[in-house]
Amino acid sequence: MTAVVSQSASGASDLDKFDWEIKGQYAENCSCTYLCPCIFSNSTLLSTPATEEVGDYCIAAICLSIESGRFNDSSLDGLGVIFVIKTPLIMSEGGWTAAAIIDSAANTEQRAALEAIVLGEAGGPLSMMKPMIADFAGIEYGPVQFTMNGLNRQVSVPGLIDIGVEGYLSRRGNEEPFYIDNVGHPVNSRLALGIATQSHVHVPGIDWDDTTGTNNGHFAPFEWSGTYQPTDYVFDRNTGS
């Protein structure tokens, strides 16, 4: 089922206050060949454009498995959410198309909370990306399956997404992947580097299939939060404001 969600529909604008936090595991595939230049060039006009070979755009699927979390008093434990973007080759130009997938296991309150987070209405990392989005094409709902096995991550939602990433091992022989650190990525400042094993994404406004085994991937733990508490207004007789 597809839903195009407005601000009022998400329920976020109806909240007088909110406080939320989620943490867990993240995996991502993007359409660049390994290694994505956006990460180490801050996605600016000074950067090397993304290395997409099938069009004048870049696609990235950011997948979050929430191990523990809450939105106000509503638990978000065990749920999954996926945020997908289609951007110009130089991401900082803006004009993005975005879509999301929310775990169909979520109840009504949990859905509203996750919608507010992915739409950038509830603060947190995705609120910083909101000005770059020209078209939020919609939200899909389905069972998010997030599997971890050593250096491998698999994320699937039947009919919507099927991605995999395998950590790219260092030659040091310690069974650890390469990492890139101190980056401005919305999920974590330290990301494991990997190669995508498959990439299939079919969400509102975005379709992408890649089985070359050469495009880019990342994974890392994540921890996000956001809060809003309205301040009581007090009239100042001295200033008149």
Legacy VTK file of the C-alpha trace (Angstrom):
# vtk DataFile Version 3.0
C-alpha trace
ASCII
DATASET POLYDATA
POINTS 241 float
0.000 0.000 0.000
1.252 3.473 -0.883
0.507 6.590 1.104
1.514 10.145 0.277
1.771 11.702 3.683
1.308 15.383 4.421
2.471 17.144 7.529
-0.956 17.041 9.127
-1.481 13.390 8.205
1.655 12.322 10.035
0.324 13.628 13.305
3.564 15.501 14.021
1.968 18.932 13.723
-0.686 17.918 16.260
1.867 17.228 18.975
2.263 19.879 21.669
5.625 18.380 22.566
7.696 15.344 21.745
10.809 13.548 22.888
12.165 10.539 21.061
15.203 8.325 20.662
16.015 5.305 18.551
19.139 3.187 18.251
20.132 0.044 16.464
21.849 -1.037 13.242
22.054 0.634 9.836
22.897 -0.572 6.337
23.009 1.379 3.077
23.545 0.826 -0.606
24.066 3.649 -3.075
24.393 3.702 -6.836
27.997 4.918 -6.852
30.704 2.425 -7.561
32.904 1.723 -4.539
33.947 4.139 -2.954
31.205 6.809 -2.986
32.903 10.236 -3.364
30.064 12.073 -1.606
31.259 10.790 1.770
34.792 12.186 1.663
33.974 15.358 -0.305
31.022 16.592 1.788
28.724 16.336 -1.268
29.700 19.838 -2.368
30.223 21.502 -5.733
33.947 21.028 -5.175
33.461 17.283 -5.058
33.813 14.615 -7.668
30.281 13.880 -8.891
28.747 10.576 -7.920
29.723 7.709 -10.185
26.263 6.563 -11.278
26.464 4.953 -14.725
22.783 4.556 -15.611
21.616 8.176 -15.462
22.293 11.695 -14.275
21.376 10.942 -10.680
22.398 9.077 -7.551
20.180 6.763 -5.473
20.746 5.750 -1.859
18.713 3.501 0.455
19.293 4.102 4.181
17.938 1.179 6.221
17.486 1.305 9.988
16.764 -1.635 12.275
15.565 -0.179 15.590
16.760 -2.358 18.443
15.348 -0.024 21.085
13.477 3.245 20.857
10.501 5.338 21.866
8.527 8.357 20.695
7.115 10.027 23.800
5.632 7.010 25.599
5.219 4.839 22.497
7.789 2.037 22.158
9.517 1.631 18.785
11.492 -1.469 19.747
12.032 -4.020 17.002
10.715 -1.938 14.103
12.375 -1.044 10.819
12.343 2.060 8.656
13.957 2.812 5.298
14.647 6.228 3.769
15.380 6.388 0.020
16.664 9.388 -1.940
17.270 10.158 -5.595
19.583 13.149 -6.029
21.628 15.007 -8.616
25.143 13.643 -9.131
26.322 16.461 -6.861
24.017 15.996 -3.884
24.438 19.498 -2.462
22.555 20.932 -5.438
19.292 19.839 -3.789
16.146 19.032 -5.711
15.981 15.506 -4.285
13.173 12.996 -4.612
12.594 11.017 -1.428
10.421 8.139 -0.271
10.236 5.858 2.737
9.221 2.398 3.867
7.803 1.876 7.347
7.495 -1.496 9.001
3.970 -2.857 8.666
4.363 -4.330 12.162
3.975 -0.792 13.557
0.632 0.124 15.105
-1.136 3.442 14.439
0.841 5.420 17.029
4.143 3.885 15.968
3.430 4.618 12.315
2.704 8.258 13.085
5.946 8.515 15.063
8.080 6.933 12.329
6.376 9.055 9.659
7.238 12.193 11.630
10.873 11.075 11.883
11.336 10.179 8.192
9.540 13.331 7.036
11.951 15.417 9.111
9.109 16.898 11.173
10.328 15.616 14.531
13.891 16.894 14.520
16.852 14.555 14.352
19.213 13.906 11.424
16.573 13.724 8.683
15.250 17.193 9.543
18.594 18.562 8.319
18.033 16.873 4.943
14.489 18.188 4.560
15.476 21.466 2.778
17.188 19.409 0.058
14.006 17.496 -0.816
11.880 18.906 -3.626
9.476 15.941 -3.840
8.594 13.550 -1.028
6.917 11.002 -3.266
5.299 8.820 -0.622
5.527 6.211 2.094
5.084 2.468 1.650
4.361 -0.083 4.379
5.671 -3.632 4.522
7.495 -6.175 6.720
11.075 -4.921 7.067
13.530 -7.811 7.376
17.026 -6.774 8.503
19.594 -9.573 8.785
23.156 -9.398 10.114
25.675 -12.182 9.566
29.271 -11.263 10.323
30.265 -8.601 7.807
27.100 -9.085 5.756
23.890 -7.089 5.978
20.681 -7.960 4.118
17.544 -5.805 4.088
14.344 -6.753 2.313
10.710 -5.738 2.063
8.832 -7.953 -0.404
8.138 -6.128 -3.663
9.804 -2.923 -2.477
13.450 -3.377 -1.550
16.168 -6.012 -1.502
19.676 -4.827 -0.741
22.831 -6.438 0.575
26.237 -5.157 1.596
29.416 -7.044 2.481
32.140 -5.324 4.483
35.330 -4.716 2.487
38.122 -6.422 4.433
41.421 -4.774 5.237
44.635 -6.708 4.502
45.580 -6.564 8.172
44.024 -9.981 8.703
41.902 -8.961 11.674
38.579 -9.718 9.951
37.637 -6.043 10.211
36.404 -3.958 7.269
37.859 -0.643 6.283
36.225 2.296 8.055
35.849 5.938 7.141
35.753 8.290 10.112
34.823 11.876 11.019
32.293 12.089 8.186
29.179 14.248 7.944
26.828 11.362 7.289
23.379 11.616 8.942
23.568 8.131 10.459
27.010 7.987 12.075
30.358 9.766 11.896
32.133 6.387 11.464
31.003 4.011 8.721
32.173 0.552 7.699
32.949 0.375 3.984
31.422 -2.344 1.869
30.485 -3.608 -1.553
26.818 -4.036 -2.454
25.900 -7.618 -3.234
22.567 -6.637 -4.791
20.436 -3.503 -4.989
16.736 -3.558 -5.859
14.629 -0.546 -4.908
11.069 0.144 -6.084
9.362 2.875 -4.069
7.269 5.903 -5.095
9.261 8.000 -7.548
12.389 5.812 -7.422
13.246 2.580 -9.258
16.700 1.020 -9.248
18.172 -2.392 -9.949
21.882 -3.246 -9.805
23.461 -6.688 -9.678
26.992 -5.770 -10.793
28.491 -6.316 -7.340
30.537 -3.139 -7.739
28.394 -0.426 -6.202
28.930 1.110 -2.793
27.662 0.098 0.641
28.034 1.055 4.304
26.931 -0.192 7.704
27.226 1.022 11.287
25.373 1.257 14.559
23.204 4.361 14.876
21.635 6.452 17.615
19.177 9.261 16.801
17.045 11.528 18.951
14.882 14.626 18.821
12.926 16.804 21.195
10.526 19.721 21.167
9.163 21.480 24.232
7.222 24.737 23.685
8.339 27.669 25.800
5.693 29.521 27.773
5.364 33.108 26.526
5.656 35.859 29.128
4.927 39.518 28.258
7.764 41.855 29.255
6.312 45.189 30.380
9.661 46.940 29.974
10.240 46.024 26.350
6.622 45.628 25.287
7.325 42.251 23.727
LINES 1 242
241 0 1 2 3 4 5 6 7 8 9 10 11 12 13 14 15 16 17 18 19 20 21 22 23 24 25 26 27 28 29 30 31 32 33 34 35 36 37 38 39 40 41 42 43 44 45 46 47 48 49 50 51 52 53 54 55 56 57 58 59 60 61 62 63 64 65 66 67 68 69 70 71 72 73 74 75 76 77 78 79 80 81 82 83 84 85 86 87 88 89 90 91 92 93 94 95 96 97 98 99 100 101 102 103 104 105 106 107 108 109 110 111 112 113 114 115 116 117 118 119 120 121 122 123 124 125 126 127 128 129 130 131 132 133 134 135 136 137 138 139 140 141 142 143 144 145 146 147 148 149 150 151 152 153 154 155 156 157 158 159 160 161 162 163 164 165 166 167 168 169 170 171 172 173 174 175 176 177 178 179 180 181 182 183 184 185 186 187 188 189 190 191 192 193 194 195 196 197 198 199 200 201 202 203 204 205 206 207 208 209 210 211 212 213 214 215 216 217 218 219 220 221 222 223 224 225 226 227 228 229 230 231 232 233 234 235 236 237 238 239 240
